[in-house]
């Protein structure tokens, strides 16, 4: 069985689930999902710049509405459960956890614990971080010791 650590920031869509669960053809995959609630991983200015870069000016003006702290954690737990249920329904094994501390430290720990074959980082585009190679995938490539695949989510949450 192939073991993937899947790092996400929101609930997986059905298109996302189909995409990641079919990456390895018919080989069974066990997913260890690590979810970083959106309100926790980047500051509002960077998210607003990403929204502007995507032409989503209305979204940029509402970045202050993004839940943070306990509210973000509650939404994160719900998004994690939705994602795990969808992966299992697609025939994959799936377990997961929320990020409680630094995302890359949590990622490295989970890769080691799970004996992962790969890391898949599935997020919305984060142009500022990607340009400066400060996004999760770019930084993880130097930390985890397994291949890291960067994918973009199929729709906005």
Secondary structure by P-SEA (a helix, b strand, c coil): cbbbbccccccccaaaaaaaaacccccbbbbbbbbccccccccaaaaaaaaaaacaaaaaaaccccccaaaaaaaaaaaaaaaaaaaaaaccccccccccccaaaaaaaaaaaacccbbbbbcccaaaaaaacccaaaaaaaccccbbbbbbbcccc
